[in-house]
Amino acid sequence: MITNERDYIMMTPLQKADRLALIATIAEKQNAKKRSNAAFKTKLTTKSKTVSASSDYKVRKSEVKDATAAFFKSIDKMDENHNQWTDASKYADQYYGDTMRATTRFDNDWD
């Protein structure tokens, strides 16, 4: 247990100087990174404004929008079932005719 200041382990002046130099180097690197990031963001923002203002970007954007609409239209078209009969009684009469009539005449007996 530490009871007074003399029990603390003190740094030598050389250790303290090395530590301060290390702290200064790290701080300098961090500040350089922040400046670099800010410059990069500014450059990127400028380029993106230039690109979005160009006519090629607007044309391409409309092409993508049209292609997307065409894609979704084709997907919706796939949901249509061309093999589905919309009139079940007509289907049954055409394909099962006499068999259907022979079995359905007894349907009312179940009630």
GIGIZI-V166299 format. One record per helix or strand of 3 or more residues. SS is the DSSP state (h for helix, s for strand). FROM is the first residue (numbers start at 0). LEN is the number of residues. If there is no record, write none. Layout:
# GIGIZI-V166299
ss = <SS,SS>
from = <FROM,FROM>
len = <LEN,LEN>
This chain:
# GIGIZI-V166299
ss = <h,h,h,h,h>
from = <4,12,54,87,106>
len = <3,41,24,17,4>
